[in-house]
Amino acid sequence: MSDFEALKGYLPPFLLENKVFSNLIESVEKNDFDKYDEVLEDLLLQVFPQTATWALRLWEEFCGIITIEGLDVNIRRSKVMAKLSQVSPITPNIMKSMISKFTDGIVKIIQDTSQYSFFIDFQIKSKILNLKELYETIEYVKPAHLDYDLALNFNISNKKFYMASCLIGGEKITVYPWSKKEIQSVGKFHIAAGNNSADERVTIYPRKEA
């Protein structure tokens, strides 16, 4: 039974027999009442940043965050929550709660007060949302005078793990002959491989003939 039919069951018979009232209530589509329930349920989700979807733009505006529509909704929620969490003084527990939203693993924060720094240890189970956003959040919420180190530990005991790297190298050889004739050059070029980045430029200037 729909909510519309249930509502009619609470009305006294004389109202339903009244032609004016009957026409009025029948003018409302029967499924409109069910739609109202769906709207209210969705609206309830929007008043909390943890579950908001279309209202995230309003939360970001409230927090002074630039809206990026193409950004993952979970990252946007994390940024809003991080901003709202700054109402209280930043403590290790508060910071832990804020940055834990970026992963499904365990986060530990170890303080080193003598060195004015702290260490963040991520024990990641399966995912981390966005490293760039994570770094920006840490930089934004941490006390300005403190430095920090970050470790990302992945648990891959029962999962397939793929890692890929790409090395791009380049070589430019420029030959400036002194005369328009065939020049034969004999030599060996040793190109290093495996460096993070490398650049090599070789220029050969043959001796001018008398």
Backbone bond lengths (Angstrom), bond angles and torsions (degrees), N, CA, C in turn:
res aa  C-N    CA-C-N  psi(-1)  N-CA   C-N-CA  omega(-1)  CA-C   N-CA-C  phi
1 M - - - 1.472 - - 1.530 108.92 -
2 S 1.329 116.48 131.92 1.456 120.97 179.56 1.522 110.17 -76.53
3 D 1.331 115.86 165.81 1.465 120.25 177.40 1.527 110.70 -63.18
4 F 1.324 116.10 -31.20 1.459 119.88 178.97 1.525 111.11 -63.68
5 E 1.326 117.02 -47.14 1.459 121.14 179.15 1.524 110.63 -66.08
6 A 1.346 116.12 -36.48 1.464 119.22 178.85 1.520 110.75 -64.90
7 L 1.346 116.44 -39.05 1.459 120.61 178.96 1.526 110.85 -63.44
8 K 1.316 117.94 -40.98 1.463 121.09 179.30 1.521 111.04 -62.82
9 G 1.329 116.77 -29.92 1.457 120.26 -179.88 1.511 113.05 -67.80
10 Y 1.361 117.41 -21.35 1.466 120.74 179.70 1.531 112.31 -87.56
11 L 1.318 116.72 -10.54 1.459 119.41 -176.74 1.526 110.74 -85.22
12 P 1.330 116.83 144.15 1.475 119.74 176.94 1.528 110.07 -68.43
13 P 1.332 117.25 148.72 1.479 121.28 -176.34 1.517 113.87 -56.98
14 F 1.343 117.70 -34.63 1.464 118.24 -175.20 1.531 111.43 -66.56
15 L 1.357 117.15 -27.66 1.461 118.91 177.02 1.530 111.16 -71.27
16 L 1.320 115.03 -41.02 1.461 118.75 179.45 1.521 111.59 -67.81
17 E 1.358 116.06 -26.37 1.463 120.07 178.84 1.522 111.95 -82.29
18 N 1.354 115.82 -14.89 1.460 119.35 178.61 1.533 109.35 -73.09
19 K 1.329 115.83 126.11 1.460 119.64 -173.29 1.528 112.18 -64.63
20 V 1.343 116.98 -42.13 1.473 120.69 -179.16 1.522 110.38 -63.76
21 F 1.323 116.32 -49.55 1.464 120.15 -179.16 1.522 111.01 -65.17
22 S 1.339 115.20 -39.55 1.459 119.61 -179.06 1.525 111.13 -63.26
23 N 1.361 116.03 -42.34 1.464 119.30 177.81 1.529 111.42 -65.33
24 L 1.335 115.89 -36.56 1.463 120.44 -179.56 1.521 111.43 -65.13
25 I 1.303 116.22 -48.39 1.462 119.71 -176.66 1.528 111.47 -71.71
26 E 1.355 115.89 -31.11 1.455 118.49 178.61 1.522 111.75 -74.24
27 S 1.360 116.38 -18.21 1.465 119.47 179.66 1.529 111.67 -71.80
28 V 1.304 115.46 -17.78 1.467 120.42 176.65 1.522 107.97 -87.30
29 E 1.331 116.65 125.69 1.456 119.36 -179.94 1.519 110.00 -61.84
30 K 1.320 114.83 143.06 1.452 119.82 -175.46 1.523 112.77 -61.16
31 N 1.333 116.38 -32.43 1.460 117.72 -177.14 1.520 113.39 -86.24
32 D 1.353 117.49 -2.07 1.456 119.61 179.56 1.519 111.81 -63.50
33 F 1.324 117.16 -36.66 1.462 119.96 -179.45 1.530 110.64 -64.49
34 D 1.319 116.00 -38.66 1.463 119.27 177.37 1.524 110.66 -67.23
35 K 1.342 115.90 -35.89 1.462 119.38 177.82 1.521 110.78 -64.43
36 Y 1.330 116.63 -37.54 1.456 119.93 179.18 1.525 110.63 -62.42
37 D 1.321 116.73 -39.14 1.466 120.33 177.25 1.522 110.79 -61.33
38 E 1.335 115.94 -42.41 1.461 119.83 179.63 1.526 110.92 -65.18
39 V 1.328 115.83 -39.39 1.463 119.96 179.02 1.522 110.67 -63.94
40 L 1.326 116.46 -43.29 1.462 120.34 179.85 1.524 111.50 -64.86
41 E 1.329 116.62 -39.82 1.462 119.91 178.34 1.526 110.82 -64.48
42 D 1.333 116.12 -41.50 1.461 119.72 178.65 1.522 110.96 -66.67
43 L 1.331 116.09 -39.88 1.462 120.37 179.36 1.522 111.06 -62.50
44 L 1.319 116.51 -37.08 1.461 120.79 178.28 1.527 110.83 -62.95
45 L 1.323 117.12 -35.60 1.467 120.64 177.80 1.524 111.49 -67.67
46 Q 1.324 117.22 -31.19 1.461 120.63 -175.18 1.521 113.38 -76.27
47 V 1.333 117.84 -20.69 1.465 119.49 -177.51 1.524 112.14 -80.55
48 F 1.320 117.88 -3.77 1.462 122.13 175.79 1.528 108.59 -118.91
49 P 1.329 118.55 125.02 1.474 119.95 -178.13 1.520 113.25 -62.78
50 Q 1.341 117.25 -23.97 1.472 119.96 179.78 1.526 112.33 -66.17
51 T 1.350 117.24 -25.11 1.471 120.92 -176.47 1.524 112.99 -122.25
52 A 1.317 117.45 -1.03 1.464 120.91 -176.45 1.525 111.11 -65.99
53 T 1.328 115.74 147.08 1.470 121.42 175.84 1.533 108.47 -122.67
54 W 1.342 116.03 -83.59 1.457 118.23 -179.05 1.527 112.81 -67.94
55 A 1.338 117.60 -22.04 1.464 120.85 179.39 1.525 112.75 -84.92
56 L 1.333 117.85 -0.86 1.466 119.71 177.91 1.526 111.35 -58.79
57 R 1.328 115.83 -33.80 1.464 119.72 178.44 1.525 110.97 -60.05
58 L 1.330 116.48 -38.51 1.466 120.78 178.75 1.521 110.85 -70.11
59 W 1.341 117.15 -39.74 1.459 120.66 176.87 1.526 110.42 -63.44
60 E 1.339 116.72 -41.99 1.469 120.08 179.72 1.524 110.86 -65.20
61 E 1.320 116.20 -39.35 1.465 119.94 176.97 1.524 110.43 -63.70
62 F 1.320 117.24 -41.41 1.461 122.19 178.64 1.527 111.27 -62.42
63 C 1.343 116.39 -37.19 1.469 121.13 -177.14 1.520 112.99 -89.72
64 G 1.331 117.48 -2.45 1.458 119.83 -179.20 1.514 113.08 75.14
65 I 1.327 117.52 29.62 1.464 122.82 -179.47 1.527 108.94 -103.04
66 I 1.328 116.11 134.32 1.463 120.55 177.58 1.530 109.46 -69.52
67 T 1.308 116.38 128.60 1.465 121.40 -178.54 1.522 111.03 -79.28
68 I 1.336 115.92 126.81 1.464 122.45 174.08 1.523 106.47 -119.88
69 E 1.312 116.70 100.59 1.461 121.53 -172.07 1.529 112.90 -60.53
70 G 1.317 117.69 -34.27 1.458 120.23 -176.75 1.512 114.32 -79.34
71 L 1.329 117.56 -5.96 1.462 121.42 -178.26 1.524 110.09 -74.56
72 D 1.329 115.80 147.18 1.465 120.82 -179.88 1.525 110.16 -55.99
73 V 1.327 116.37 136.61 1.465 121.14 -175.14 1.523 111.48 -62.03
74 N 1.336 118.28 -33.63 1.462 120.51 179.52 1.524 111.53 -68.64
75 I 1.329 116.71 -34.95 1.463 120.38 176.83 1.521 109.92 -67.63
76 R 1.321 116.69 -42.12 1.465 120.08 178.76 1.525 110.68 -63.11
77 R 1.332 116.79 -40.50 1.465 119.71 177.32 1.523 110.76 -63.50
78 S 1.327 117.20 -40.87 1.462 121.28 -179.13 1.524 110.92 -63.36
79 K 1.333 116.60 -38.90 1.465 119.97 179.29 1.527 110.91 -66.60
80 V 1.329 116.62 -39.88 1.469 120.17 177.42 1.521 110.40 -64.73
81 M 1.341 117.07 -45.64 1.456 120.84 179.72 1.520 111.21 -62.90
82 A 1.335 116.46 -38.68 1.462 120.16 178.35 1.525 110.62 -63.31
83 K 1.319 115.89 -40.68 1.464 120.29 179.35 1.523 111.01 -66.79
84 L 1.324 117.32 -43.83 1.463 120.89 -179.81 1.520 111.56 -66.97
85 S 1.317 117.52 -30.62 1.464 121.02 -177.62 1.515 112.20 -70.62
86 Q 1.333 117.78 -13.10 1.458 120.22 -177.22 1.521 112.98 -78.71
87 V 1.300 116.43 -0.02 1.465 118.71 176.59 1.520 110.04 -62.63
88 S 1.327 116.92 -35.89 1.460 121.78 178.59 1.521 109.57 -92.84
89 P 1.355 117.87 158.00 1.465 119.93 174.98 1.524 110.34 -59.00
90 I 1.333 115.76 143.46 1.459 120.39 -178.46 1.522 109.99 -77.15
91 T 1.314 115.79 118.42 1.461 122.91 175.32 1.525 107.67 -119.28
92 P 1.342 118.05 165.49 1.469 119.27 177.69 1.521 113.10 -54.75
93 N 1.323 117.13 -39.63 1.469 119.71 -179.30 1.531 111.79 -67.50
94 I 1.334 116.14 -39.45 1.464 119.35 178.76 1.522 110.39 -67.12
95 M 1.335 116.49 -43.91 1.459 119.97 178.52 1.520 110.89 -62.78
96 K 1.322 116.51 -40.42 1.462 120.87 178.03 1.524 110.55 -60.10
97 S 1.323 116.32 -43.32 1.462 120.62 179.66 1.525 111.20 -63.88
98 M 1.325 116.89 -37.42 1.458 121.06 -177.54 1.525 112.18 -70.63
99 I 1.334 116.90 -47.01 1.466 118.98 -175.76 1.523 111.99 -81.92
100 S 1.341 117.14 -14.27 1.469 119.38 175.76 1.516 111.48 -66.36
101 K 1.316 117.06 -19.92 1.462 120.90 -179.81 1.524 111.84 -69.44
102 F 1.339 117.56 -12.02 1.455 120.41 -178.45 1.524 112.82 -90.22
103 T 1.328 118.50 -3.68 1.457 120.47 -177.55 1.520 109.98 -148.74
104 D 1.333 115.64 164.16 1.462 120.44 176.13 1.525 111.22 -99.98
105 G 1.317 116.84 10.84 1.462 120.96 -177.77 1.518 112.90 -101.31
106 I 1.325 115.13 -158.73 1.463 122.75 -177.50 1.526 109.20 -104.54
107 V 1.314 116.36 135.91 1.460 121.64 -179.89 1.526 109.25 -117.78
108 K 1.324 115.75 131.23 1.458 121.48 175.99 1.523 109.06 -122.48
109 I 1.321 116.03 139.57 1.462 121.30 176.66 1.523 108.33 -120.74
110 I 1.324 115.45 121.30 1.466 121.83 -178.39 1.524 108.12 -114.10
111 Q 1.323 116.69 122.48 1.452 121.59 -177.45 1.525 111.37 -88.63
112 D 1.312 115.41 144.81 1.467 122.42 172.79 1.524 106.76 -130.16
113 T 1.318 114.92 81.45 1.465 120.27 -172.52 1.518 112.73 -64.03
114 S 1.340 117.39 -31.67 1.466 119.90 -178.56 1.527 111.76 -66.63
115 Q 1.344 116.01 -28.39 1.463 120.52 -179.78 1.538 112.22 -103.22
116 Y 1.316 116.12 7.19 1.459 121.35 -179.33 1.538 111.00 51.92
117 S 1.309 114.58 50.98 1.461 119.81 -178.40 1.524 109.69 -151.18
118 F 1.327 115.50 172.39 1.459 120.70 175.23 1.525 108.39 -147.49
119 F 1.312 115.02 160.23 1.464 121.94 -176.41 1.524 108.71 -119.69
120 I 1.342 116.90 129.52 1.462 122.24 179.11 1.523 108.47 -108.88
121 D 1.308 116.06 120.93 1.463 121.87 -178.41 1.524 109.17 -111.93
122 F 1.331 116.66 114.71 1.460 122.52 177.60 1.522 109.42 -99.17
123 Q 1.319 116.92 121.32 1.465 122.25 171.09 1.526 106.58 -104.42
124 I 1.323 116.04 92.66 1.460 121.73 -170.76 1.518 110.93 -86.96
125 K 1.330 116.04 129.16 1.465 120.67 179.10 1.522 111.79 -81.64
126 S 1.325 116.38 -53.75 1.462 118.07 -176.00 1.518 114.09 -142.78
127 K 1.320 117.95 -21.95 1.453 116.78 -175.53 1.518 111.15 -156.62
128 I 1.321 113.67 157.18 1.454 122.11 168.26 1.520 105.76 -135.50
129 L 1.301 117.03 135.12 1.453 119.88 -167.88 1.524 113.36 -65.74
130 N 1.320 116.99 -58.66 1.453 119.39 -174.79 1.519 108.78 -160.30
131 L 1.338 116.26 115.11 1.461 119.94 -176.67 1.524 111.61 -64.98
132 K 1.315 116.99 -40.06 1.459 120.32 -179.69 1.518 110.64 -60.09
133 E 1.326 116.82 -46.90 1.456 120.60 179.43 1.529 110.78 -66.60
134 L 1.327 116.94 -34.95 1.463 120.75 177.98 1.516 110.48 -62.41
135 Y 1.335 117.25 -48.93 1.461 121.13 179.66 1.527 111.00 -60.77
136 E 1.317 116.36 -43.38 1.463 119.83 -179.32 1.525 111.25 -63.74
137 T 1.331 116.73 -38.64 1.464 120.16 178.96 1.521 111.24 -65.91
138 I 1.340 116.51 -44.04 1.469 120.11 178.79 1.521 110.25 -60.79
139 E 1.337 116.85 -46.62 1.458 120.71 -179.44 1.526 111.13 -62.64
140 Y 1.315 115.81 -33.40 1.463 119.77 -176.16 1.521 112.30 -75.27
141 V 1.330 117.21 -36.79 1.464 119.58 -172.01 1.525 113.58 -97.86
142 K 1.316 118.44 -21.30 1.468 119.24 -175.82 1.527 109.97 -73.29
143 P 1.337 117.82 151.09 1.464 120.62 173.44 1.524 110.41 -57.76
144 A 1.325 116.49 138.14 1.462 121.01 -171.51 1.525 113.08 -63.30
145 H 1.341 118.05 -26.47 1.466 120.21 -175.63 1.525 112.96 -86.29
146 L 1.329 117.88 -2.17 1.464 120.92 -176.86 1.529 111.45 -101.90
147 D 1.325 114.77 138.86 1.458 121.61 172.07 1.525 108.18 -97.74
148 Y 1.323 117.27 167.79 1.467 118.91 179.92 1.518 110.91 -153.48
149 D 1.323 115.26 156.86 1.463 123.62 171.91 1.522 107.96 -120.87
150 L 1.319 115.56 149.04 1.458 120.85 -175.49 1.521 109.82 -130.56
151 A 1.334 116.51 131.70 1.464 121.99 177.33 1.520 109.17 -122.92
152 L 1.332 116.50 130.82 1.461 122.48 177.49 1.518 108.55 -110.97
153 N 1.320 117.07 112.82 1.461 122.38 -178.14 1.523 109.23 -112.94
154 F 1.320 116.04 118.96 1.460 121.48 -178.73 1.522 110.30 -98.87
155 N 1.325 116.13 133.26 1.461 121.64 175.05 1.524 108.14 -93.27
156 I 1.333 116.63 105.43 1.469 120.46 -175.46 1.524 111.15 -118.16
157 S 1.324 117.37 25.58 1.464 121.00 -175.09 1.524 112.71 -61.45
158 N 1.330 116.98 -38.89 1.466 119.38 -176.16 1.521 112.49 -118.49
159 K 1.311 116.29 22.60 1.456 119.37 -177.06 1.520 109.84 -132.05
160 K 1.313 115.06 152.19 1.448 119.76 173.26 1.526 108.52 -74.98
161 F 1.306 114.99 136.28 1.457 119.48 -176.41 1.525 108.46 -127.00
162 Y 1.303 116.74 127.11 1.451 121.26 -178.71 1.523 109.26 -118.79
163 M 1.309 115.36 135.26 1.455 120.55 176.41 1.523 108.18 -132.10
164 A 1.292 115.96 135.04 1.458 120.21 -179.30 1.520 109.77 -131.94
165 S 1.300 115.99 147.18 1.453 120.76 176.82 1.518 108.50 -138.81
166 C 1.291 114.91 158.45 1.458 120.36 -178.54 1.517 108.84 -136.04
167 L 1.325 116.81 130.26 1.456 122.44 178.61 1.519 108.19 -115.08
168 I 1.305 115.98 121.67 1.456 121.20 -179.80 1.523 108.60 -111.14
169 G 1.309 116.31 122.31 1.462 120.91 179.42 1.515 110.52 -123.83
170 G 1.300 115.22 158.34 1.456 119.12 -179.42 1.518 111.11 -143.71
171 E 1.314 115.84 152.65 1.464 120.97 179.49 1.514 108.67 -142.30
172 K 1.316 115.92 134.16 1.452 120.89 178.21 1.520 108.57 -128.41
173 I 1.318 117.02 120.97 1.463 122.63 178.76 1.523 107.67 -117.63
174 T 1.314 116.02 121.04 1.460 121.49 -179.43 1.518 109.25 -114.71
175 V 1.313 117.50 127.54 1.466 122.86 179.50 1.525 108.50 -119.01
176 Y 1.334 115.57 123.73 1.457 121.06 178.60 1.534 109.33 -112.23
177 P 1.333 119.98 92.51 1.477 120.44 177.93 1.531 110.94 -73.11
178 W 1.343 114.75 148.57 1.461 119.11 179.31 1.520 111.96 -85.55
179 S 1.317 115.60 -17.40 1.462 118.96 178.71 1.520 108.60 -143.44
180 K 1.308 115.72 156.44 1.450 120.53 -177.59 1.517 109.71 -80.72
181 K 1.287 116.55 84.94 1.450 121.71 177.20 1.522 108.29 -150.26
182 E 1.283 115.77 165.40 1.458 120.15 179.40 1.521 109.47 -69.18
183 I 1.288 116.32 131.10 1.462 121.91 -179.40 1.508 108.42 -118.19
184 Q 1.298 115.19 127.19 1.462 120.21 178.47 1.517 108.49 -104.99
185 S 1.297 115.93 127.45 1.464 120.87 -179.67 1.515 109.14 -121.14
186 V 1.312 115.33 130.66 1.455 121.04 178.82 1.525 107.92 -118.77
187 G 1.292 116.80 125.46 1.461 119.38 -179.98 1.509 110.99 -174.46
188 K 1.315 116.18 172.73 1.450 122.44 178.98 1.525 108.83 -120.37
189 F 1.298 113.92 136.26 1.458 119.89 176.84 1.522 108.18 -118.12
190 H 1.309 116.32 123.80 1.459 121.89 178.91 1.530 107.88 -107.37
191 I 1.322 115.65 115.11 1.462 121.32 -178.16 1.524 108.85 -105.14
192 A 1.328 116.22 124.15 1.467 120.06 178.85 1.522 109.86 -73.96
193 A 1.327 116.57 144.45 1.461 121.77 178.84 1.521 109.23 -130.12
194 G 1.317 115.83 148.20 1.461 120.38 177.33 1.508 113.73 99.68
195 N 1.342 117.96 -2.13 1.451 119.84 177.46 1.527 109.45 -77.20
196 N 1.317 114.82 155.56 1.458 118.26 176.54 1.523 110.61 -63.37
197 S 1.326 115.60 -41.77 1.456 119.93 176.74 1.518 107.78 -153.10
198 A 1.294 116.97 144.82 1.458 120.64 -178.49 1.516 109.26 -154.32
199 D 1.321 114.45 155.92 1.447 119.72 179.20 1.519 108.11 -147.34
200 E 1.300 116.85 138.02 1.460 120.35 -178.99 1.512 109.22 -140.09
201 R 1.302 115.78 134.76 1.458 120.70 177.74 1.522 108.29 -134.54
202 V 1.321 116.95 123.70 1.464 123.05 -179.06 1.520 108.46 -120.14
203 T 1.313 116.58 124.24 1.461 121.83 177.94 1.523 108.94 -120.62
204 I 1.331 118.07 127.14 1.464 123.02 -178.19 1.528 108.83 -112.37
205 Y 1.315 115.67 122.62 1.453 121.76 177.25 1.534 108.97 -113.87
206 P 1.326 120.01 99.19 1.471 120.27 178.46 1.531 111.81 -67.83
207 R 1.310 116.01 148.74 1.456 121.17 -177.92 1.522 110.74 -67.58
208 K 1.314 117.31 139.32 1.458 121.78 179.16 1.525 109.51 -73.76
209 E 1.349 116.56 130.28 1.460 120.60 179.41 1.522 110.74 -79.66
210 A 1.325 115.41 148.31 1.469 120.73 -179.16 1.524 110.38 -72.69
